[in-house]
């Protein structure tokens, strides 16, 4: 998407979807990732990730966990903006992982 829009981007994988066939065997040559991304028309610098130790809810056949993507957007030499992209949970603590 970033290339087609001619934008800078940063991306971090939050989950890898471990899809399986009907017999329970893993799909081969297939990997679906779910994560957080930042798109910007300005350069993205100082990209960092923060992976959370505690997770509220396990998500079926997915490997990984919640994560924040933190970066500086360099608007000019004198001005940059720090952004933090996070996908918040919407579950209950009954399934604390």
Secondary structure as GFF3:
##gff-version 3
##sequence-region A 1 97
A	DSSP	alpha_helix	2	5	.	.	.	ID=ss1
A	DSSP	beta_strand	8	17	.	.	.	ID=ss2
A	DSSP	beta_strand	32	40	.	.	.	ID=ss3
A	DSSP	beta_strand	43	51	.	.	.	ID=ss4
A	DSSP	beta_strand	62	64	.	.	.	ID=ss5
A	DSSP	beta_strand	67	74	.	.	.	ID=ss6
A	DSSP	beta_strand	80	86	.	.	.	ID=ss7
A	DSSP	three_ten_helix	93	95	.	.	.	ID=ss8
###
